[in-house]
Amino acid sequence: MKIDVLTLFPNMYNNFLSESIIKRAIEEKKVVVNIHNIRDYTVYNNSQVDDYPYGGGSGMVLMCDPIFRAIDELKSEDSIVIMMTPSGKLFKQKMAYELSSYKHLIILCGHYEGFDERIKSIVDIQLSIGDYVLTGGEIPSMVVMDSIIRLLDGVINNNSLVTESFNDNLLDYPNYTKPYEYRGMQVPEVLLSGHHQNIEKFRNDERIRLTKENRPDLLEVKDE
């Protein structure tokens, strides 16, 4: 997979790309990630990429031309263009799986008061990571990339992915490790039994219990 990110703040990605699983996926050539400064595509003086909104109002709006130029240069027949915006569709695990099947993602990060509306004409998907507003699309884009890259073949053991939270609309089961007892809290005996069928039942029951307690809305969700 190849991912191109368009941003006004490319340095925000330095640590994200150089640590942990993402770093290893890049080194093992499971994914190629390129970070592009939107200002590199402007023809305006002083690297201008934004201007005051027509009709008045506070803040600045990202202009059409630099972003159209960037997309024109980066896009191919295999590309899908994603806009990170609070007004986008809520990003969920099912969408992460869907996006992980694409060969090329172009992720557009907004800032200031958002995008000139006409930019949406060249966007395939508008995404939001939650019902709140951040200072820009950079952190949301990292969330989306992290959730997608970890699903690519060979990045993480496939067995680890099967029982993760949100698969089958259930949260993950609780895990324990040594010591057996800590500050009066003990590991459930069933996990020490070696009886795999009982362990599987316990974990499935726990997934249902935790989902009911913490995210009952997931049990009401139908496949979208």
C-alpha positions in Angstrom: 0.0 0.0 0.0 1.0 3.6 -0.7 -0.3 6.5 1.4 0.2 10.2 0.5 -0.7 12.7 3.1 -1.4 16.4 2.3 -0.9 18.7 5.3 0.3 22.1 6.4 2.3 20.7 9.2 4.5 17.8 8.0 6.7 17.7 11.0 3.8 16.4 13.1 4.3 13.0 11.5 8.0 12.6 12.4 7.5 10.5 15.5 4.4 8.7 14.2 6.4 7.3 11.3 9.5 6.4 13.2 8.2 4.4 16.1 6.7 1.0 16.9 4.6 -1.0 14.4 4.3 1.8 11.9 8.1 2.1 11.7 8.5 -1.7 11.2 5.8 -1.8 8.5 7.6 0.9 6.6 11.0 -0.8 7.0 9.6 -4.1 5.8 8.0 -2.4 2.8 4.4 -3.3 3.8 3.5 0.3 3.3 5.0 3.5 1.8 4.0 6.8 3.4 4.8 10.1 1.9 4.1 13.4 3.7 3.5 16.4 1.4 3.4 20.1 2.4 0.3 21.7 0.8 2.3 24.9 0.5 4.6 23.2 -2.0 1.7 23.3 -4.5 0.7 26.9 -4.3 1.4 29.5 -6.9 0.5 32.4 -4.7 2.9 34.8 -3.1 4.4 34.0 0.3 3.3 30.3 0.0 -0.3 31.4 0.6 -2.8 28.5 0.8 -5.8 30.1 2.6 -7.9 33.2 2.5 -10.8 34.9 4.2 -14.2 33.3 3.6 -16.7 34.9 1.2 -19.7 36.3 3.1 -17.5 37.1 6.1 -16.9 35.1 9.3 -14.0 34.3 11.5 -10.9 32.3 10.5 -9.4 31.3 7.2 -10.4 28.8 4.6 -8.1 26.5 2.6 -8.1 27.5 -1.1 -9.0 25.3 -4.0 -6.0 25.7 -6.3 -3.1 24.3 -4.2 -5.1 21.2 -3.2 -6.4 20.6 -6.7 -2.8 20.8 -8.0 -1.6 18.4 -5.3 -4.3 15.8 -6.0 -3.8 16.2 -9.8 -0.1 15.3 -9.3 -0.5 12.5 -6.9 -3.6 10.7 -8.0 -3.7 7.6 -10.2 -6.3 5.1 -11.3 -5.7 3.2 -8.1 -6.1 6.1 -5.8 -8.9 7.0 -3.3 -9.0 10.5 -1.9 -9.9 10.9 1.8 -10.8 14.2 3.5 -10.4 14.4 7.2 -13.3 16.7 8.4 -15.6 16.8 11.5 -18.6 16.7 9.1 -17.4 13.4 7.6 -18.7 9.9 8.1 -17.7 8.4 11.4 -14.7 6.2 11.0 -15.2 2.6 12.3 -13.3 -0.7 12.2 -15.3 -2.0 9.3 -14.2 0.9 7.2 -10.5 0.3 8.3 -10.8 -3.2 6.8 -12.3 -1.8 3.6 -9.7 0.9 3.2 -6.8 -1.6 3.9 -7.7 -3.3 0.6 -6.8 -0.3 -1.5 -3.5 0.2 -3.2 -3.2 4.0 -2.8 -4.7 6.4 -0.3 -4.4 10.1 -0.5 -5.4 11.7 2.9 -6.2 15.4 3.0 -5.8 17.2 6.3 -7.8 20.4 6.9 -6.9 23.2 9.2 -8.2 26.7 10.2 -11.9 27.0 9.3 -11.8 24.1 6.9 -11.9 23.6 3.1 -13.3 25.6 0.2 -16.5 23.5 -0.5 -15.4 22.9 -4.1 -12.5 20.7 -2.9 -15.0 18.1 -2.0 -15.7 17.5 -5.7 -12.4 15.6 -6.0 -12.8 13.7 -2.7 -14.0 10.1 -2.6 -14.6 9.8 1.2 -15.1 12.3 4.0 -14.1 10.9 7.4 -14.4 12.0 11.0 -12.9 10.1 14.0 -15.5 11.5 16.4 -18.1 14.1 17.4 -15.6 16.7 18.5 -13.4 19.4 16.8 -9.6 19.3 16.8 -7.2 22.0 15.6 -6.5 20.1 12.3 -6.8 16.9 10.4 -3.3 15.7 11.2 -4.0 13.7 14.4 -7.2 12.1 12.9 -5.2 11.1 9.8 -2.7 9.3 12.0 -5.5 7.5 13.7 -6.9 6.4 10.4 -3.4 5.3 9.1 -2.6 3.4 12.2 -5.8 1.5 12.1 -5.3 0.6 8.4 -1.6 -0.2 8.4 -1.9 -2.7 11.2 -4.4 -4.6 9.1 -2.0 -5.1 6.2 -0.8 -8.6 5.6 2.3 -9.4 7.7 2.2 -6.3 9.9 0.5 -8.0 12.8 -0.2 -11.7 13.5 -3.6 -12.5 12.0 -4.7 -14.4 15.0 -4.3 -11.2 17.1 -6.8 -9.4 14.9 -9.6 -11.9 15.0 -10.8 -11.2 18.6 -10.1 -7.5 18.8 -12.6 -4.9 19.9 -15.4 -4.1 17.4 -15.1 -7.3 15.5 -18.7 -8.7 15.6 -19.7 -5.5 17.3 -18.2 -6.7 20.6 -15.4 -5.3 22.7 -12.2 -7.3 23.4 -12.0 -9.8 26.3 -9.9 -8.9 29.4 -6.3 -10.2 29.5 -4.0 -11.1 32.4 -0.4 -12.0 32.9 2.0 -12.7 35.8 1.8 -12.5 38.8 -1.2 -14.6 39.5 -2.2 -12.4 42.4 -1.6 -8.7 42.8 -2.9 -6.5 45.6 -5.6 -9.0 46.3 -6.7 -9.4 42.7 -6.4 -12.8 41.2 -6.4 -14.1 37.7 -9.7 -16.0 36.9 -9.1 -19.7 37.5 -10.6 -20.8 34.2 -7.6 -19.2 32.4 -5.2 -21.5 34.4 -7.3 -24.6 33.7 -5.8 -25.5 30.3 -9.3 -26.3 29.1 -9.5 -24.4 25.8 -13.2 -24.8 25.3 -14.0 -23.3 28.8 -11.4 -20.5 28.2 -13.0 -19.7 24.9 -16.5 -19.6 26.5 -15.3 -17.4 29.3 -13.7 -14.9 26.9 -16.8 -14.8 24.7 -19.0 -14.2 27.8 -16.7 -11.5 28.9 -16.8 -9.8 25.6 -20.6 -9.7 25.8 -20.6 -8.5 29.4 -18.1 -5.7 28.8 -20.0 -4.6 25.7 -23.2 -4.4 27.6 -21.6 -2.5 30.4 -19.5 0.0 28.4 -20.9 0.1 24.8 -24.5 -1.2 24.7 -25.0 0.9 21.5 -22.7 -1.6 19.7 -25.2 -4.4 20.3 -27.9 -2.4 18.5 -25.8 -1.7 15.5 -26.6 -3.6 12.3 -24.0 -4.1 9.5 -23.7 -0.9 7.6 
